[in-house]
């Protein structure tokens, strides 16, 4: 039987390839040219949708179609570009293997796991050693592969470093290797410097040295020392620089390789083949080549130290994660016992004890006890929060006073702290739009520098003073060395790293680095009302009773008839009675009258609660309280009347109160020049009353959830750059539509996932902090870019010798190497100043703004 499709029949849909994202830790990058080369290599692979490389974090983030490429092909592309990918090593104890065939089967199963680069098994020890890329594979993936092949893993934890620790260990190893190379190069260069430079500065020493040692012997000694530096500590410049040159994308290593090799190679010719050089040009520059290598390595070492410090925020967040938990369980005799277990063994539903001074190990709910918990690491707020029965606690926060019994709700990667760390890492891996300027310059920078060096050499050779060849060589080498684009490549990512890390410490999570720029540039702040400007929970705000009536008695009776209702206003009235410690009696014959109110019998008295029309329907005049009702309505509150025994007893008002920090936060935003727009589904009169109180410029009331995104789109069509702030499920479309979506951290998961920025403190004071942090970070980036560009713009012409005709000044290659290192260290040090940012205070505190001191 065959199946035929008529022209009208739809063709079967082709399967959509699954997309995956992997983050690879890359070693050996030194400048922005390295970044571009790796990005181009990755982007050229089939199925790669996006590739972004961050020089500061030394990570490559790639989104790719999984059936077209694999993590292994990504690694191969990076290695072909001349760089290495950091890998982790895990050891698994595999049981039930009996022969070499078992070994082969398990090895093949492990190698099929995406991200595994090597898997070997020792049958005698029954251990599998697996090397894999963190982020592309996990230990759990390896265990699953072994078990899927039909074998058992006897141990599944405790033998491999977690990803953050492994990367820090790798960076520390790299710093140690750099330190050894710097020390070795310095020890070899010191004799060269003393024997060449000191005699040049002191003629008597020169004469004495020439009488003591023939110049030919000295040159051979210089050759030996310089060769040891050039091909020992300096060998990496040849390896990486040549690979970059062959790939058609020269980088910093290429410039150093060409510059030092020119000086060294010329010196070798002058030492062993002096007769091939024109008369008067037989000079050696061994000390310049060696000193350049030493100074560049020293700059790289200082840079590595500074780059390590840029990730301090992540390191501090990781340290907040508890290593153990005290689990409470029941013994056979019924008694409660506590056992301290590794945090990895705690499961949802377990009950843990948190003593005073200890970190809360998991996200959970308080079952017993009362205490104050320092939640500054989540919210940025310094005041400890009270925790009682039913209160939520967050892992990583610090219990201060009493002992708490907590039921675990989320553990491991599901905890708030783990999500914060992941969000900060994601933000640090992305780049704001301002980086595009640096990217465009770097794309052509190194080739242009090579061309400038070649032109410089040619001009000096043709028009320079006699002997022209040494002048041409020195100026060309200086141009090559001074122009290394390291500072340009580090200018943006280091500031983003430090800025987003500091923001996390202050309770502001930037989910994308780009949001730093878009939030800073926003000129309209659109705000949801409920849960954003207000608490999101209706409360009794006013209770005015008639002459001789007792407010508590009226509230007790009102709560009695409202207790059977699930309406938010009814719950607010019942909650108010409980907060005052009133005993709510039972009510009989409770009847809800839709659109009017509710009535019932309490302790033999008829109690009626409802709108004005409900009272009039019962024949009760409300004229005496009409002015009060109008005032309450104008304040954005919902007035209600209460009657007891057929007589009007009180007027009540229920409202969703504005958060305490909202007025001052909005005032700060207005002073910053922001246009404020409120979007709400509330009635127009209520919305306008709240807007008047808060000084909001524009109100869009009675807006359906789907219409919020349309309002944001309209504002954008008018030319505004819009930041939308919301917290609810119905805010997700508007958060996604806005140029910058800002979610209140106490809101729904959907809203948070749709946002670019998350305010963990749950109030608009966090938005003031977020904008101040964004402004400080963007200012820092601009400073870095300015100095990186200005440095090259100023020093390249000087290195080429433009000052020589008027002042006789030439930039020595040695000083060019020192200047190159200083530029990178300057950029990193400037970015690190963001770590000293002070949280901005709202106007009622001091009116200060955030500053980088």
N, C-alpha and C positions, 0 to 999 in steps of 0.2 A: 504494500500500500504506500502510495506516495502522497505527499502533501504539497499542494500548489497554492500559491498566493495570487489572487487576482489583483489587477492594478489598484483597485479600491481598498484592498486589505492593507492595514498598516504593517510596516516592516517590524520584525521583532527588535526591541530596543537593545542596543549593544550594551554589554555590561560596563558600568562606569568604574574605571580603575580606582582602587583604594589609594587615598593619599596619606602620607605619613610625614611626621616632622621629627628630625633628629638633631641633637646638639652635640657637636664634636669638639673636644678640647685639643687645640693645635699648638704645637711647639715650634719655635724657630722664627716667628714673625718679628720683624724689627721696625717696620715702617708702613705707611699707607700703601706703598706700591705692593708690598707683600699681600695686604688685604685685597687689593684689586686683582692680583694674579690668581689668588685662591678662589675669589668669587667668580672670575671668568672661567676657570677650570671646572668649577662645580656647575655653573650655569650651562656649560656646553654639553653636559651629560644628558642623555635622553630621559625625559620624565621629570626633570628638576623644574619646579614651578617658581621657586624663590631661593636665593642663597644670600645670606648676610653674615659677614665676618666682623667681629669686634676685636680690635687690637688690644684694648685694655683688659678685657676678660679673657682674651686668647681663646675665643670660642667661635665656631662656625655653626650657624643654625640653618638647616636646609629643609625645605618642604619639597617632597618628591612623590611621584607616583610609584607605588611599591612594586608593580609588576614590570616596570621599565628599568628600574635600578635598585640597588641595595646599599646598605651601609658600607659593605665591603668595597663596592665600586666607588663610593664617595671617598673612602679612605685612600684607595689607589690613586684617585685624581689629586688629592692633596699631596700625597707622597711624590707623584710625578712632577708636581710643581716645586718640589724641593723642600717640603716640610714634613713634620712627623705628627701623628695623632697619638695623644696619650691614651694608654689602655690600662685597665685594671686586671689584676690576676686573682682568680678564685680557685680554691682547692676544695674538691668534693670527695667525700669518702663514699665510694660506690660499692655496694654489696652485690652478691650473687653472680659475679663474673667468674667463669671457670676456665676460659681458654682465650687464645688470640682472636678467635672469631668474635667473642664477646667484646673484646677491646675495640676491634674495628667497628662493630655496630654502635657502641656508645660514642666513639670518636666521631663517626659520621652524623649521628644525631645532634651532637653538640655543634659541629661545624655548620649544620643547616640553620642554626639560630642566627637571625640577622644581627650583625654587630660582632660576632665571634671571629677573631682573627687567627686563633691557634688553639688547638685542643690536643693534649697528649695524655695518655693513660699508662700508669705503671701497674701491671697486673700483680706483681709481687706485693706491693704496698696497698693495692686496691684504691689508688688515689688518681683522680682526674685533675689535671692542671689546665685551666682555661684562661686564655687572655681575651678580653672583650672590651668593646668601646662603651664606657658609661654613658647612659642616655639612650643608646641604641639597644642595649640588652641589660637585663638585671639578673641577679643571682636566682631569683624565682624562675626566670625563663630557662636557666640552665638546669635547675632541678626538674622542671616540667619535662624538658627534653630527655633527660636520663630516664625518668619514670615512664615517659611515653615509649621509650625503646624497650621497656620491660624489666628494668633494673631498679634497685632501691638506693636511695641516698640516705646514708645513716646520720649525717649531720648537715644542717642547712644554714647555720649562722655562726658568726664569731670568727671567721677566718679572713674576711676581706674588709678593707676600709670602706667607709661610706664614700659617696662620690665627692662631697666637699672636702673631706679629709684627704682623699687620694690626690685631688688636684692641688691642695695646699702642700702635700708632701712632695709632689712632682715639682712645684714651683720652688720649694725650698732646695730640692736637689739641683735645680737649674741655677739658683743663686750660688750654691756651694761650688758648682762647676765654674761659674763665671768668676767667683772669688779666686779659685785656684789659678785660672787662666790669667787674671789680672796680676796676681802675685808673681807668677812665673815670668810673665812678660816684663814686669817692673824690674825684677832681679836681673834679667838679661839685658834690659835697656839701660839700666843705671851705669854700667861701665862704658857703654857707648856714649852716653850723655857726658860723662865726666871726661872721657878721653878726647871727645870731639869739640864739645861746646866750651868747656873751661879754657883750653888753650886758645880758642878763638877770641875769648873775652880778655885773656891775660897773655899778651905777647911774650913775656919772659918765660911763662910756663910752656908756651908753644916751642920756643927755642930750646929749652931744656929737654922737652920730650923728643924733638927731632934729633937732638944729639944722642939721646939714649936709645931710641928705636927707629930704624929706617921707616920711611913713610909706606913703602911697599908692604912691610910686615904688619904695620898698623892696619892697613886696608884689608889685609887677609883676616886679621883678628876681628875687624868690624864686620866683615862678610860672614864669619862664623856666627857671631852673636846675632846679627840681623836675620840670618837665615833661620836660626833657632826660633826667633820671635815670629818671623813671617810664616813658617810652616809648622810651628808648634801651636801656640795660643792663637795665631792668626789664621790657622788652616780653615776654620769655619767660614771665613769670608770668601775663600776660594771656592769651597764646596757649594755654598748657597748662592754666591754671586754668579758663578759660572752656570749653575742650573737656571737661574733667573734669566741670564743673558741668552742661553740656548732656547728658553721658552718664549723669547721675544718680549719679555717684560722686566727690564732691568730695575733693580731696587737699591736700597741703601747698601747692601752687601756688595752689589756690583760696583757702586761708586768707590767704596773703600778698597775693593780688590783692585780696580783699575788704577786708583790713585797711588796706593802703596806699592803696587807692582811696577808702576812707571818709575817711581823713585828708586826702588830696589833694583829693578832691571837695569836702569841707566848706570847705577853704581857698580853692578857686576861687570858690565861692559868696560867701565872706566878702570876697574881693578885688573881684569884679566885680558882685555883687548883694547888697551888705551890707544893703540895706533889707528883704530878705525874712526876715532872721533876727531873733529876738527881741532886744530891747535888752539889752546886756551880754553877748551871746554871739558878737560879731563878733571871732573870733580865727582866726589861721592856724596850720596845723601842717605847713607845707611841709617844714621841717627834719626832722620826725619821719618823714614818708613817705620822704624821700630817704635818711635815715640807715638806716631799716629795710631798704630795698632794698640798700643798700651792705653792711650787716652780714650780711644773709641770703646775698648773693652771696659775701661773704668766707667765711662758714661753709661754703657749697657748695664753694668752692675748696679750703679746708683739708680738707674731706671727700674731695674727689676725689684729693688727694695721698695721704691716708691709705688710701683704697680701693685705689689703685695699689700700695701697699706690701703689701696683704694677699695679692696674687698673687705675691709674691717667690719662694715655694717652687716654683711652676710655672716661673717665669722661670729659676730656678737649674737646675731639671731640664732645661729646654730647652737651656740653655747647655752641658750635658754632652754633647749630641749632636754628634758630630764632623761637620765640614763637608766634609772630604776624606778619602780613604783612599789608601794607597800599595799599588797592586795589582802583584803579581809575575807576570810572564808570560815565556814562552820566546821568544827571538829566533830568526830563521831559522837562525842558526849554532849553535843549541842553548844559547847562554848565557842566563842569567836576567837580565831587566831589570825595573826598577821604574818605574812611572808613577803620578804623583799625579793622581787623578781626583776629580770631585765625588762625594760619598757617594751621590747619587741614581743614579749609573751602576754601582754595585757590585751584582753579582747573586749569588744563592746559588751556591756552588761556587767562586767566585773565591778566590784566595789573596792575603792582604794581609800586609805587613810592619808590625810595630808596634815602634818603637824605644823605648828607655828614656825615660821622661818623657812619652810620648805617650798620648792617649786611644785605647782600643780602639774602632775605628769600627763594628764589627758584632758580632753574637752568633756565636760560632763555636767551633772546636775547634783546639787547638794541634797543629801538624804538626811543628814544630821549635823548639828553644830551651828555655830554663828561666829563669823569672823570678818575681818577686813582684808581685801586682797588688792595688792598693787598691780594694776592692769596697764601701767604706763607703756609697756612694750607693745600693747595692742592698740590702745586708744591715744597714746601720747599725753593723756591726762595724768598729772602727778598725784591727784587726790585718790587714796584707796577707796574701792567700792565695797559697800557692805554686802555680805553674802549670808543669806538665811535659807531655811528650808525651801526647796524648789528653785533657788537661784542658779543660773548657768555660770559655770566657771570655764576658763580657757587654759589649756596647757601652756606652760612656760611662765604664767603669772606667778607671783610670790604671795603665799599666805602669810599674813603678818601677826595675827593675834591668836584666835582660838583654833581648836582642832576641828577639822571637817571630815565628814564621811561623804564620798563622792561616787556616784554611779557613772562609769565610763560610757560616753555616747559615741565619741569619735576617737580613734587612735591612729598612730602612725602617720601616713601621708594624708589622712583625711582631716587632721586637726587644723585649727585656724592658723597656728604658727607654721606648720608645714606648707600651707597654702600661701601664707605671707612670703615665706622664703622663695617659693616657686614664682610668685608674681614679681618679686623684686628681681630675681634672676632673669625672667622674661623681659622685664623693662630694661635691664642693663644690656641685654643682647640686641635691643632695637636702637634705631638711630633717628633723631629728629631731622626735620627737613633742612635745617641749617647745615647738616653734614654734607648735603649735596654740593655745596660750593667747594668744600675741601676735596670731595671726590672728583669733581670736574678738573680741578687744578692738578691733583696728583696724577690723573690719567695721562697727562702730557708732560708732567714736571721733569721726571728723570730723563726721558729722551731729550728734552730741551736742554737740560743741564749738560748732557753728553755733547750736544751740539755746541753749546757755549764754550765748553772746555776745549773742543776741537778748534773752534774759531780763535779762542784765546791763544792756543798753542801756535796756530798759523800766523796770527798777527804779530806776536812777539818774535817768532822766528824770522819773519820778513822785515819787521821794522824796529825790533828791539836793539838795545845797545850791545856792543861786543863784550863778551861772547854771548850771542843771542840764544843759543840752544839751552843753556842752564836756566836763563830767565823764562824761556818758553815752558820748560819742564816744570819749574816751581809754580808758576801761575796756573798752569793747567791742573796740576795736582791739587793746589789750594781750592780751585773751583769745584773739583770733584768731591773733595772732602767736606767743605763747608756747606754744601747744598743738600746734604742728606735730609730726606723729608720726614724723619721720625716725628718731629714735633707736630707736623700737620696731621699725621695719622693718629696721634694721641690726643689732639686738642679736644675733640668732641666726646669720644667714648669715656675718657677718664672723668670728665665733669658729669656725664650722665650717670656713671657708676656711683660716684660719691654722692651726687644730689639725690638720686632715688633711694640710695641706702639711708641717707640722713632722713629723708621723708618718711621712710618706714619706721624709724625710731620715733618720729613725732606723730605717728598714727595716720599717715597718708600713704596710700599705696598707688603708685603709678604702674598700671598694668602694661603700658606701652611707653617707651622712651619718647615717642613722638608727642605724647600728651603734654610733656613739659612745654613744648613750643605752642601747641594749639590752645592750651589753657591760658598761657601767658598772653596770647594774642586775642583772646575772646573779648568782645566789647558788649555782648548781651548775655546776661545770666538769666536763663529761664528756670523757674522753680516750681516743682510740684508743691502742693500745700500740705496735704495730710501725710504726716510722718516725716516730712522734710522741714517745713516751717513750724509745724505743730507736733505734738507728742504722738498723734495718731490714736489716742484713747480718750473718748469723751469723758468729761468729769463734771461733777456738780460745782458750779462756780459762784452761784448766788442763791440765797434763801432769805427772802423778806417775808415776815409774818405779820398778821394783823395785830392790833392792840390786844394785849393780854394773852396772846398765844405763845406757847413754848416751842422754839425752833426744833429742839431735839424730839419733842413729842410728835410734831408734824412730820418730820423726816422719818421717824420710826413707823408711822402709819402709812406714809407714802411708799416706803420700801416694802412693806408687807404686801401691798397689792401689786407692786412691780416685780416681786421676787419670782413670779411664775412666768415672766416674759423673757425672751432671749434678745429683745431689741437692745441695741447698744445704749440708748438713753436709759432704758430700764436698768440695765446692768450698772450704769454709772451711778444711779440713785441708790441702788442696793449697796454698792461698794462704798459710797459716801457714808451710809449708815454704819457699816462695819468699821470704817476707819475711825468713827467717833465712839466706837465701843457700845453701840446701841444694840439691844436684843430685839431682833425682828420677829414679831409674833406671826402666827399663821393667819391666813386670810381665807374667807369662805365666799362662795358665790362670785368668784372673780370673772368678770366679763370684759373682753376687749371689744371696743367699738371702733372698727377700722376708720381711719381718717379723723377720729375725734379724740379718743383716749381710752382709759381703763377705769372700771369701778369694781368695788368689792366690799365685803363686810369684815371689819377688823374689831374684835372685842365688842361686838354689838353695835358698832357705828359704821355708817356708810361712808366710804372714802372714795373720792373721785379725783383723778389726775388726768389732765389733758390740755388741749389748746383752748383758746378763748371761745371758739364756737361751741365747745363741749360744755363750758360753763353757761353760756347763754341758752343753750338747749335745755339745761336744767333749771333755767329761770333765775340764775344768779348774775347780778350786775358786777362788772369788772372795771367800771369807770374809774374807781379810786386808784387802781393799779395800772391804768392804761399808759400813763407817762413813763412809769418804770419799765413796762413791757417794751415800749418803743425805744427807750434808751438801751435796753439789753439787746434788742435786735440790731440796733445801729452798731453795737460793739461786736457783732458777729456771733452772738449767742442765741440759743433756741429757748425762748421763754415758755414756761408751763405754769398752769394754775393748779392749786390743790384745794379741794373742798372737803370738809369733815362735818358729817351730820347735816348736810344740806346748806352749809354756810361757807362762803369763801374764806379760806384760812391762810393762804400764802401764795406767793409767786416764786417760782424756782427758775433757774437758768442752767442749761447744760451746754457745754462747749468743749471743743477740742483745743486745749490750751496751747498757746504759742510757747515754744521752748525758750528757756531763760536766756540762752545765748543768741537767739535769732535776731532781736532788734539791733544789738551791738554789731553782730556780724554783717548784717545788711547795711548798717551805717558805714562800716569800713569799706564794703564793696562800692557803695555810692561815692565815697570820697576818692576811691580809686578810679572813678570815671565810668563805672559800669551802669548800663541800663538794665533795670530789674523788671522781669515779666513773670507774673504768677499764673500758672495753669491749674485749674481745679474743676472737678465735677460738681462743686457746691453751687447753691443758688447764688445768683448775681449779687443780691443784697448782702448776704453773709460774706462773700468773697471781697466785695468792695469795702466792707467795714474793716476786715483784716488788713487789706491793702493800705487803707488810710492810716491805720495804726502803725504799720511797719514802714511807710514811706515808699511803697512799691510803685513804680512808674506806670505799669500797664497791667490790666487784669483780663484774662480770658477765662470766664466762668462757664459752668454747665458744659464743660468739654468732655466728650466721650473719650475713653482710653485710646481708641484708634486715631482720634483727632489731635491728640497731643503731638504726635509726630508730624502731622500736617501743619500745625502751627509753627513748629520748629522749622519746617521746610519753607514756610512763607517768610519767616524772619531771615532765613538764609538767602532767599530770592531777593530780599530788599538790600542785600549786601552786608548783612551782619554776620559776624563770626560768633556762633552760639555755643555756649556751654549750658547743658541741661542737667539739673540736679533733681534726682528722684530716688524713691526707695521701694516702690511697689512693683508687683508683677505687671500692672498695666503701664508702667513707665518704661519698660524694656524697649518698645519701638522708638520712643523719643530719645532714649539714651543712645541707641544705635544711630539714629538720624543726625544727632547733633555733631558739631565739629569736635566737641569734647563731651563725653558722657561721664557724669560724676554721680556715683552711687553712695547713698548713706549706708555705712557698713552694718547697721542694725536692720537693714531691709532684707528683701528676699534674695535667694541665691540667683534667680534669673536676672534680677536687676543688676546685681553685682557682676555677673558674667557678661552683661551687655555693656558695661561701663569701661571707660578708659582710666578713670581715677576712682579709688574707693576711700571714703572718709570713715575710718574705723571708730572714731569717737562718737559718731551718730548725730552730730550737730553741725551747723554751718560755720562754727568757728574753725572746723577742719578745712573748709573751703578757703578761708582767709589764709590759713597756713599753707595750703596747697599752692595758691597763687603766688604767695611770697617766696616759697621754695622754688617754684618754676621760674620766677623772675630772677632770683639770685643765680640759679643754675644757668639760665640763658645768658645772663651777664658774664658769668665765668667762662662759658664757651666762647663768647665773642672776644673776650680778653685773650683767651688762648689762641684763637684763630688769628687775631690781629698780630700778636707777637710772633706767631709762627711764620706768617706771611711777611711781616715787616723785617724779621730777622733775615730771611733769604733775600728779600728785595734789596736790603742794605748791604749784606756781606758778599753776595756773589759779584757785584761790580768791583768791590774793593779787592776781592780775591783775584779778579781778572786783571787788576793793576790800573784802574782808572785814575787813581791818585798819584801814580808814579811820575807822570810828566810834570806835575806841579809841586809835589812835595817829596818825591823820591821814596814814597811809602809803598811797601809790598807786604801782603799778608803771608806770613810763613805758613807752610802746611801744618806745622806743629800747632800753631795757634788756631788754625782753621779746625783741626780735630778737637781741640779743647772747646772752641765755641760751639761746635756741633753737639757735643755732649751736654753743655750748659743749656742749650735751647730745649732739649727734651726734659731735662730735670726741672727747668723752670716751669714748663707746661704742667708737669705732674704735680709739682709743689703748689702751683696756683690752684689746681683742681682740688688738692687736699685741703685747701682753706675752707671748702664747703663743709668739712666735718665740724667746723667750729660755729656753724650757723646756730643762732639762738631762735627759739620758737617765737613767732610774733605774738604779742599780747593784744587782746581785743581792747577797744577804746576805753572801757571802764577800768582797765588795769593801768596802762600807761600811755597807750597810743603809739607805742614804738613799732617800727617795722623790722623785718628780718634783715640782718646784716651779716656779711662775711667779713670777719675781722682779720 
